[in-house]
Amino acid sequence: MKYKLCKKDYYKAYLLHIKPKKIYAILGTGMILLSLFMSCLMLMREVGGWMPYLILAGLGWVLFFLYIYPIHSINKILRQTKWGTGEINVSSEEDSFVISHEKSNNKIPYKDIFKLKNNKHYLLIYLNQNYYIILPKESDELKELAKCIETNFVKIS
């Protein structure tokens, strides 16, 4: 089976990889609301001194953690890998699966899979703590292949 990954796939798979928790979303939203509230207070009272710098620093950190850092991380991954530029072939065998690209051909035994993460759109196949292969579930054939990999991983582990 063949598939091609685009930038959107890398972004969505990265979000599945980091799997943000609700508490972080709540804290981030709270920080943004607090920063906006403090900005309104500053404008209403015309507070000078160090307060505007504190607010700007807070907004900068919120922007960094909610936008710049994840985007930078994903772009770094895209620069380091050549998988995003061409068509990827994947197939399943009895004790392994084969993934190939124009520059490489790898046969990965199911016993070498570290863990799996999935949602309704992607299956991430981890070979160690941070290195994973993205398998989109965009067609029925790829969904069946993902199910086969999950089943064989569960049998072995």
N, C-alpha and C positions, 0 to 999 in steps of 0.2 A: 504494500500500500504506500502511496506517495502523499506527502503533504508539504506545505510551505508555510513557514512562520513569518509573520509580519511584526512590526514594532508593537502593535496593539497586543499581540499574543504574549510578547515578552513582558509588557507592563502588567497584564492580568495574571500571568503565571507568577510574577514577582510578588504581587499582592497575596496570592495563595501561599507562596513560600513564607512570607513574613507573617501572614495571618494576623492582621492587627486585631487587638482585643477591644471590646467595647469600652473598657475603662480608659484606654488611651484616647479613644474618640471623644469620650465625655470630658476628659481632662483637657484635651486640645481645644474643644469647643468652649469650655469654661475659660481657658486662658484667652481666647479671642474675645469673648464677651467681656471679661474683666478688663482687657486692654482697651476695648471700645468705651466701656464705662469710664475708665480713668481718663481717656482722651476727652470725653464729654465734660467731665469735671474740670479738667485743665482749661478747656476753652471757656467754660462758664465762669470760673474764678480767676482766669488769667494768671495761673500759677507759673512762676518763673523758677529759676534755679536748676536743680538737678532733676526735677520731675519729668520734663519733656524727654530728657535723655534716657531715663528709666523706661518710659513708655515706648520710645523708639527701639530700645534694646529688647524689650519684651516682645514687641511685634516682629523684630528681626529673628528672634529665636523661634517664634511660632511659625513664621514663614519658612525658616530653615528646616525645621523638623517635619512640617506637614507637606512641604512641596519640594524644596531644593534637594534635600538629602535623598529621598526616594528616587527622584528623577535622575540625579547624578549616579546613584547606584545602578539603576537600570541601564543608563547610557554606558557606564563602565563595562557592564556585562556584555552589551551589544558590541563594544569595541574589541573585547577580548575574545569573542567567539566568532567563528566564520560560518556558523550554522544558519544564521539568519539570511544569508545571501542566496541560497539555492534550494533546490528541492531535496527533501529528505525521504529516503525509502526505509520502511520498517516492516519487519515480518517476524512471525513467531514460530519457534520450533518447540520440540518436546521439552527440552531442558534449558532453553535460552531464547533470547530474541536478538535479532540482527538489526542494527541501525546503520545506515550508510549514507554518505554524502559524496559529492564529487571529489573531496579531498581525503576521506577516510572511510573505513569499513570496520565496524566493531561487532563482535559477537559477545553478548553479555549474558552470562549464566544467571538464572533466577536466584541462585544462592548468593550472588554478589550484590544483589539489591539490598541497600541499607534500610530503606523504608519507602512508603508510598504516601502521597497526598493527592486527594482528588476532590473535585466538585463536578457540577454537571457539564462544564465546558472543557476541563483539562485534567490530565493525569500527570503528576510530577513523579518521576522515577529517580529516587536518590541513590547515588553510588557511594556517597559519603555524607557527612553532616551538611555540607553546603553545595555540593555539585549535583545538579539534577538535569534530567532530560525531560523536555516538554513534549507531551503527546496530546494534541488537541483532539477532542471528541466531536469533530465537525461532521463526520459522515457515519453511516451505520457500520461500515467496515472498520473504521478506527474505534468506534465504541465497542465492537466485538473484540478487537485486539486488546483494548484497555481492560476489558473484563477478563480476557484470557491471562494477561499479565498479572492482574490482581489475584486471580484464582491460583495460579502457579506460585505466586509469592506466598500466599497464605498456606499452601500445602507444604512448602519447604520450611517456612519459619515456624 
